């Protein structure tokens, strides 16, 4: 091919493209509004992502992380931002310590 791009178009409207640099795009925007498909990946082993640039996961609905073990959020440098949701006391939702009476922190940016 002249463009060195491979494209597979499915009858459902899903398009799978690999460009000349090896970038992969999966687009499942259906031609019929409200009938978009899902992307389901089932893996028996471990998964590791090594990314040199920024990574963004964006959804206009809810997002869940379900783990059978520990969940670790780590930042080698910089803050871990807990977002813009409702103000919450991060310790245990009590406004103050039951022993000393000291107020609990409501800071959403935490040093990693």
Secondary structure, DSSP 4 states (H G I P E B T S, - for coil): --S--EEEE-TTS-EEEE-TT--EEEE---SSTT---------SS------SS------SS------SS------SSSEEE--SSS---TTTS-SB-TTT-PBPP--SEEE-
